[in-house]
Amino acid sequence: MTVSSNPKLDTFYLLYFLIHIPITVLVDSALVIPPAYRLAIQTKVLNFHISENKDFILLLAPSWLKVAGFVELIFQLPVFFIGIYALWNDIKKFYPLLMTYGFNASLTTLFCLYDIYIYNNGSSDLLGFTITQSDRLKLFWVYFPTFLIPLVMFIDLTIRITKMLSNYQELQSQKKEN
């Protein structure tokens, strides 16, 4: 039994990585790049996102999110490029790396979703705008795909890797018997 890739799912992951590169570079990197050093387009895109989606998480940028932003730049961004290459060429040796990305990205976004869920509008003075229940729901759905897609990737690649290891163990057992 061989472990085959899932071409449709792999193409979806590849497209997700392609789409996520500019999001990481233009929006998420602002968590670790001081305002004075940001590109003008970066500031413009970030401000648009915050105002359009009332993204209080990015605006307030808690310290845990800054750490997550740093991890996104040094780990996730390179994984996007490696993942594109690996998925395009069906290179399975990168499955553990992509699985790790899936876990890391879904967990980080889960923290964001939780913050959206528990947010108390009492701190609207800090934000400069009020956040309604409808605004929170909209923001939830902005973040949700970056939770769900990496989670699916994590589960999918965990299953693939488990099958590969099982196949390897079967082959080793057969060699010992012969």
KEPALO-876478 format. One record per residue: residue number from 1; z negated, x negated, y negated of N, C-alpha, C in turn. Coordinates in steps of 0.02 Angstrom, whole numbers, plus 50000, padded with zeros to 5 digits. Layout:
# KEPALO-876478
{node NUM; {Z; X; Y}; {Z; X; Y}; {Z; X; Y}}
...
***
This chain:
# KEPALO-876478
{node 1; {50000; 49958; 50059}; {50000; 50000; 50000}; {50000; 49956; 49938}}
{node 2; {50048; 49966; 49895}; {50050; 49928; 49832}; {50027; 49971; 49775}}
{node 3; {50004; 49938; 49723}; {49983; 49974; 49663}; {50041; 49974; 49615}}
{node 4; {50066; 50033; 49602}; {50122; 50037; 49555}; {50097; 50055; 49486}}
{node 5; {50135; 50034; 49438}; {50118; 50053; 49370}; {50140; 50126; 49360}}
{node 6; {50119; 50154; 49306}; {50139; 50222; 49289}; {50184; 50216; 49227}}
{node 7; {50250; 50215; 49236}; {50295; 50201; 49180}; {50285; 50246; 49119}}
{node 8; {50274; 50310; 49130}; {50265; 50355; 49073}; {50200; 50340; 49036}}
{node 9; {50147; 50329; 49073}; {50083; 50314; 49042}; {50085; 50245; 49009}}
{node 10; {50116; 50197; 49042}; {50122; 50130; 49013}; {50163; 50130; 48949}}
{node 11; {50216; 50170; 48947}; {50256; 50177; 48886}; {50214; 50208; 48831}}
{node 12; {50174; 50258; 48849}; {50130; 50289; 48800}; {50080; 50238; 48772}}
{node 13; {50049; 50198; 48816}; {50002; 50147; 48793}; {50038; 50097; 48747}}
{node 14; {50097; 50077; 48766}; {50136; 50029; 48726}; {50149; 50058; 48656}}
{node 15; {50170; 50121; 48652}; {50181; 50153; 48587}; {50117; 50159; 48547}}
{node 16; {50062; 50173; 48582}; {49997; 50177; 48548}; {49980; 50109; 48517}}
{node 17; {49990; 50056; 48554}; {49977; 49989; 48527}; {50021; 49975; 48466}}
{node 18; {50084; 49992; 48471}; {50130; 49981; 48414}; {50108; 50019; 48352}}
{node 19; {50087; 50081; 48361}; {50065; 50122; 48305}; {49998; 50096; 48277}}
{node 20; {49956; 50070; 48321}; {49889; 50050; 48300}; {49888; 49983; 48262}}
{node 21; {49939; 49943; 48270}; {49941; 49878; 48234}; {49937; 49888; 48158}}
{node 22; {49981; 49929; 48128}; {49974; 49937; 48055}; {49909; 49971; 48034}}
{node 23; {49883; 50015; 48075}; {49819; 50047; 48059}; {49764; 49995; 48056}}
{node 24; {49763; 49950; 48104}; {49713; 49896; 48105}; {49721; 49850; 48045}}
{node 25; {49783; 49830; 48032}; {49796; 49782; 47978}; {49783; 49813; 47909}}
{node 26; {49804; 49875; 47899}; {49800; 49904; 47832}; {49735; 49942; 47818}}
{node 27; {49705; 49971; 47869}; {49645; 50012; 47856}; {49582; 49980; 47884}}
{node 28; {49581; 49970; 47949}; {49519; 49947; 47981}; {49498; 49877; 47960}}
{node 29; {49545; 49834; 47945}; {49528; 49766; 47924}; {49491; 49765; 47857}}
{node 30; {49498; 49819; 47818}; {49462; 49823; 47754}; {49386; 49822; 47764}}
{node 31; {49364; 49836; 47824}; {49292; 49833; 47837}; {49265; 49763; 47831}}
{node 32; {49307; 49713; 47844}; {49283; 49644; 47843}; {49315; 49602; 47788}}
{node 33; {49366; 49628; 47756}; {49398; 49591; 47701}; {49369; 49617; 47635}}
{node 34; {49337; 49573; 47597}; {49309; 49595; 47532}; {49364; 49624; 47487}}
{node 35; {49347; 49674; 47447}; {49397; 49707; 47404}; {49440; 49659; 47363}}
{node 36; {49410; 49606; 47338}; {49448; 49559; 47296}; {49504; 49523; 47334}}
{node 37; {49499; 49521; 47400}; {49548; 49485; 47441}; {49597; 49531; 47477}}
{node 38; {49590; 49595; 47468}; {49635; 49642; 47502}; {49703; 49644; 47467}}
{node 39; {49755; 49656; 47506}; {49821; 49667; 47478}; {49821; 49733; 47441}}
{node 40; {49864; 49739; 47391}; {49868; 49801; 47352}; {49885; 49861; 47397}}
{node 41; {49932; 49851; 47443}; {49951; 49905; 47488}; {49893; 49925; 47533}}
{node 42; {49854; 49876; 47552}; {49796; 49890; 47594}; {49746; 49935; 47558}}
{node 43; {49732; 49917; 47496}; {49686; 49958; 47455}; {49714; 50028; 47445}}
{node 44; {49778; 50032; 47432}; {49810; 50097; 47420}; {49806; 50141; 47483}}
{node 45; {49823; 50113; 47541}; {49821; 50151; 47603}; {49749; 50171; 47620}}
{node 46; {49703; 50125; 47612}; {49632; 50139; 47626}; {49606; 50196; 47581}}
{node 47; {49619; 50191; 47516}; {49597; 50242; 47469}; {49629; 50310; 47484}}
{node 48; {49692; 50309; 47503}; {49726; 50371; 47521}; {49693; 50402; 47582}}
{node 49; {49681; 50361; 47633}; {49650; 50387; 47694}; {49581; 50416; 47679}}
{node 50; {49541; 50380; 47642}; {49473; 50403; 47627}; {49474; 50468; 47587}}
{node 51; {49517; 50472; 47537}; {49518; 50533; 47496}; {49551; 50591; 47533}}
{node 52; {49604; 50578; 47570}; {49639; 50631; 47607}; {49597; 50660; 47663}}
{node 53; {49560; 50617; 47698}; {49522; 50639; 47756}; {49447; 50642; 47744}}
{node 54; {49426; 50627; 47682}; {49355; 50624; 47664}; {49317; 50583; 47716}}
{node 55; {49343; 50524; 47728}; {49314; 50480; 47779}; {49253; 50444; 47752}}
{node 56; {49197; 50477; 47757}; {49134; 50449; 47732}; {49112; 50389; 47774}}
{node 57; {49135; 50384; 47836}; {49115; 50328; 47878}; {49145; 50263; 47850}}
{node 58; {49210; 50264; 47835}; {49242; 50205; 47806}; {49216; 50192; 47735}}
{node 59; {49203; 50245; 47698}; {49178; 50236; 47630}; {49109; 50204; 47629}}
{node 60; {49065; 50228; 47671}; {48997; 50201; 47673}; {48994; 50136; 47712}}
{node 61; {49039; 50127; 47760}; {49045; 50066; 47800}; {48977; 50039; 47823}}
{node 62; {48943; 50075; 47868}; {48879; 50049; 47893}; {48890; 49982; 47928}}
{node 63; {48836; 49944; 47934}; {48842; 49876; 47961}; {48871; 49876; 48032}}
{node 64; {48854; 49925; 48073}; {48881; 49927; 48142}; {48957; 49934; 48140}}
{node 65; {48982; 49971; 48090}; {49054; 49981; 48085}; {49089; 49917; 48062}}
{node 66; {49055; 49879; 48019}; {49084; 49814; 47998}; {49089; 49766; 48057}}
{node 67; {49038; 49767; 48099}; {49041; 49725; 48160}; {49099; 49749; 48205}}
{node 68; {49105; 49814; 48212}; {49160; 49842; 48252}; {49228; 49823; 48222}}
{node 69; {49232; 49823; 48156}; {49294; 49803; 48122}; {49310; 49730; 48135}}
{node 70; {49259; 49688; 48136}; {49269; 49618; 48152}; {49295; 49609; 48223}}
{node 71; {49264; 49645; 48270}; {49286; 49644; 48340}; {49358; 49669; 48346}}
{node 72; {49374; 49720; 48307}; {49442; 49746; 48309}; {49492; 49693; 48287}}
{node 73; {49475; 49654; 48236}; {49521; 49602; 48213}; {49527; 49544; 48261}}
{node 74; {49471; 49520; 48288}; {49475; 49460; 48330}; {49490; 49474; 48403}}
{node 75; {49475; 49535; 48426}; {49488; 49552; 48496}; {49544; 49603; 48504}}
{node 76; {49536; 49661; 48472}; {49583; 49715; 48485}; {49653; 49700; 48458}}
{node 77; {49658; 49673; 48398}; {49725; 49660; 48370}; {49766; 49613; 48415}}
{node 78; {49738; 49558; 48438}; {49777; 49517; 48485}; {49794; 49554; 48550}}
{node 79; {49748; 49597; 48573}; {49760; 49636; 48634}; {49820; 49682; 48625}}
{node 80; {49829; 49709; 48565}; {49888; 49752; 48553}; {49952; 49714; 48569}}
{node 81; {49957; 49653; 48545}; {50018; 49613; 48557}; {50024; 49593; 48631}}
{node 82; {49969; 49572; 48660}; {49970; 49554; 48731}; {49986; 49616; 48773}}
{node 83; {49956; 49673; 48755}; {49968; 49735; 48791}; {50040; 49757; 48787}}
{node 84; {50070; 49752; 48728}; {50141; 49770; 48720}; {50183; 49727; 48767}}
{node 85; {50170; 49662; 48766}; {50208; 49615; 48809}; {50197; 49631; 48883}}
{node 86; {50134; 49640; 48902}; {50117; 49652; 48972}; {50145; 49718; 48997}}
{node 87; {50140; 49770; 48957}; {50165; 49836; 48978}; {50241; 49837; 48980}}
{node 88; {50272; 49805; 48931}; {50345; 49802; 48929}; {50373; 49767; 48991}}
{node 89; {50337; 49714; 49012}; {50361; 49673; 49068}; {50326; 49688; 49134}}
{node 90; {50285; 49740; 49135}; {50249; 49761; 49195}; {50209; 49703; 49226}}
{node 91; {50171; 49669; 49184}; {50130; 49613; 49207}; {50059; 49638; 49219}}
{node 92; {50041; 49643; 49282}; {49978; 49674; 49301}; {49917; 49629; 49291}}
{node 93; {49927; 49564; 49284}; {49869; 49520; 49277}; {49831; 49533; 49212}}
{node 94; {49861; 49570; 49165}; {49827; 49586; 49103}; {49789; 49653; 49107}}
{node 95; {49790; 49686; 49164}; {49754; 49749; 49171}; {49680; 49744; 49153}}
{node 96; {49645; 49692; 49175}; {49573; 49688; 49157}; {49563; 49683; 49081}}
{node 97; {49607; 49648; 49046}; {49602; 49642; 48974}; {49614; 49710; 48941}}
{node 98; {49664; 49746; 48964}; {49680; 49812; 48936}; {49625; 49862; 48953}}
{node 99; {49596; 49856; 49012}; {49539; 49898; 49031}; {49480; 49885; 48984}}
{node 100; {49466; 49822; 48971}; {49412; 49803; 48926}; {49424; 49831; 48856}}
{node 101; {49486; 49825; 48832}; {49504; 49855; 48768}; {49488; 49930; 48768}}
{node 102; {49510; 49964; 48820}; {49499; 50036; 48824}; {49425; 50054; 48818}}
{node 103; {49383; 50016; 48853}; {49311; 50029; 48850}; {49285; 50016; 48779}}
{node 104; {49302; 49958; 48751}; {49278; 49938; 48685}; {49300; 49988; 48631}}
{node 105; {49363; 50005; 48631}; {49390; 50049; 48578}; {49362; 50120; 48584}}
{node 106; {49357; 50146; 48645}; {49331; 50214; 48653}; {49257; 50217; 48635}}
{node 107; {49219; 50165; 48652}; {49148; 50165; 48636}; {49137; 50162; 48560}}
{node 108; {49174; 50118; 48527}; {49168; 50113; 48454}; {49184; 50180; 48421}}
{node 109; {49238; 50211; 48443}; {49257; 50275; 48412}; {49208; 50330; 48430}}
{node 110; {49177; 50325; 48488}; {49125; 50374; 48506}; {49068; 50371; 48455}}
{node 111; {49050; 50311; 48432}; {48998; 50305; 48380}; {49021; 50340; 48316}}
{node 112; {49084; 50332; 48299}; {49111; 50366; 48239}; {49108; 50441; 48247}}
{node 113; {49129; 50465; 48305}; {49128; 50538; 48318}; {49057; 50565; 48314}}
{node 114; {49010; 50526; 48340}; {48940; 50548; 48337}; {48916; 50552; 48264}}
{node 115; {48934; 50502; 48224}; {48916; 50503; 48153}; {48946; 50564; 48118}}
{node 116; {49007; 50581; 48134}; {49038; 50641; 48105}; {49000; 50703; 48126}}
{node 117; {48981; 50705; 48189}; {48945; 50763; 48217}; {48877; 50773; 48183}}
{node 118; {48840; 50719; 48173}; {48772; 50725; 48146}; {48768; 50722; 48070}}
{node 119; {48825; 50711; 48038}; {48824; 50700; 47965}; {48790; 50757; 47929}}
{node 120; {48745; 50738; 47883}; {48710; 50785; 47840}; {48738; 50776; 47770}}
{node 121; {48763; 50828; 47741}; {48796; 50824; 47675}; {48747; 50807; 47619}}
{node 122; {48685; 50795; 47634}; {48636; 50779; 47583}; {48651; 50716; 47545}}
{node 123; {48692; 50672; 47573}; {48707; 50609; 47539}; {48772; 50611; 47500}}
{node 124; {48794; 50671; 47478}; {48857; 50676; 47443}; {48857; 50638; 47377}}
{node 125; {48797; 50625; 47348}; {48794; 50585; 47287}; {48821; 50515; 47298}}
{node 126; {48809; 50488; 47357}; {48835; 50421; 47373}; {48911; 50422; 47380}}
{node 127; {48938; 50478; 47402}; {49009; 50481; 47417}; {49052; 50498; 47356}}
{node 128; {49026; 50537; 47312}; {49065; 50560; 47255}; {49105; 50622; 47271}}
{node 129; {49095; 50649; 47330}; {49128; 50712; 47349}; {49085; 50747; 47401}}
{node 130; {49095; 50812; 47407}; {49059; 50853; 47455}; {49101; 50859; 47518}}
{node 131; {49067; 50860; 47575}; {49102; 50867; 47639}; {49082; 50933; 47670}}
{node 132; {49132; 50975; 47680}; {49120; 51040; 47711}; {49124; 51033; 47787}}
{node 133; {49105; 51086; 47821}; {49112; 51088; 47894}; {49186; 51078; 47913}}
{node 134; {49230; 51108; 47875}; {49302; 51101; 47887}; {49325; 51029; 47879}}
{node 135; {49298; 50994; 47829}; {49314; 50923; 47818}; {49291; 50881; 47877}}
{node 136; {49232; 50896; 47902}; {49205; 50859; 47959}; {49249; 50869; 48021}}
{node 137; {49271; 50931; 48030}; {49313; 50947; 48087}; {49380; 50910; 48082}}
{node 138; {49409; 50910; 48022}; {49472; 50873; 48011}; {49462; 50799; 48026}}
{node 139; {49408; 50770; 48000}; {49394; 50699; 48012}; {49383; 50685; 48086}}
{node 140; {49349; 50731; 48120}; {49339; 50724; 48192}; {49407; 50717; 48227}}
{node 141; {49454; 50760; 48209}; {49519; 50759; 48242}; {49562; 50699; 48222}}
{node 142; {49548; 50669; 48164}; {49581; 50607; 48145}; {49558; 50551; 48192}}
{node 143; {49494; 50549; 48207}; {49465; 50496; 48249}; {49475; 50509; 48324}}
{node 144; {49478; 50572; 48344}; {49476; 50588; 48415}; {49530; 50553; 48457}}
{node 145; {49593; 50549; 48436}; {49643; 50514; 48477}; {49625; 50441; 48491}}
{node 146; {49592; 50408; 48442}; {49573; 50338; 48453}; {49511; 50332; 48497}}
{node 147; {49483; 50388; 48517}; {49432; 50390; 48569}; {49465; 50406; 48636}}
{node 148; {49504; 50460; 48637}; {49532; 50486; 48699}; {49582; 50439; 48731}}
{node 149; {49628; 50413; 48692}; {49681; 50370; 48721}; {49651; 50307; 48753}}
{node 150; {49608; 50269; 48717}; {49577; 50212; 48750}; {49533; 50231; 48810}}
{node 151; {49501; 50289; 48807}; {49460; 50311; 48864}; {49504; 50323; 48925}}
{node 152; {49560; 50357; 48915}; {49608; 50369; 48970}; {49633; 50301; 48996}}
{node 153; {49648; 50255; 48951}; {49671; 50189; 48971}; {49618; 50153; 49013}}
{node 154; {49556; 50157; 48990}; {49501; 50126; 49027}; {49496; 50154; 49098}}
{node 155; {49496; 50220; 49103}; {49490; 50252; 49169}; {49550; 50237; 49213}}
{node 156; {49610; 50244; 49185}; {49671; 50231; 49222}; {49674; 50159; 49248}}
{node 157; {49659; 50111; 49205}; {49663; 50041; 49227}; {49606; 50022; 49273}}
{node 158; {49549; 50054; 49266}; {49495; 50043; 49314}; {49517; 50065; 49383}}
{node 159; {49550; 50122; 49387}; {49575; 50147; 49451}; {49628; 50100; 49479}}
{node 160; {49674; 50078; 49437}; {49727; 50031; 49460}; {49697; 49966; 49486}}
{node 161; {49649; 49939; 49449}; {49618; 49875; 49470}; {49579; 49885; 49534}}
{node 162; {49544; 49940; 49540}; {49506; 49954; 49602}; {49553; 49958; 49662}}
{node 163; {49610; 49991; 49653}; {49659; 49994; 49708}; {49687; 49925; 49725}}
{node 164; {49700; 49885; 49673}; {49725; 49817; 49686}; {49674; 49776; 49725}}
{node 165; {49611; 49781; 49706}; {49559; 49744; 49742}; {49550; 49769; 49813}}
{node 166; {49555; 49834; 49822}; {49551; 49863; 49889}; {49609; 49838; 49932}}
{node 167; {49668; 49836; 49904}; {49727; 49811; 49940}; {49717; 49737; 49959}}
{node 168; {49690; 49699; 49913}; {49678; 49628; 49926}; {49628; 49620; 49983}}
{node 169; {49575; 49660; 49982}; {49525; 49656; 50036}; {49555; 49675; 50103}}
{node 170; {49599; 49725; 50104}; {49632; 49745; 50166}; {49676; 49688; 50192}}
{node 171; {49712; 49655; 50148}; {49754; 49599; 50169}; {49712; 49542; 50196}}
{node 172; {49656; 49529; 50165}; {49611; 49476; 50188}; {49584; 49493; 50257}}
{node 173; {49566; 49555; 50268}; {49541; 49577; 50334}; {49595; 49570; 50387}}
{node 174; {49656; 49588; 50370}; {49712; 49582; 50417}; {49726; 49509; 50435}}
{node 175; {49719; 49464; 50386}; {49730; 49393; 50399}; {49677; 49366; 50447}}
{node 176; {49615; 49388; 50439}; {49561; 49365; 50482}; {49571; 49390; 50554}}
{node 177; {49598; 49450; 50560}; {49609; 49479; 50627}; {49665; 49442; 50663}}
{node 178; {49712; 49417; 50626}; {49770; 49383; 50658}; {49755; 49312; 50671}}
***
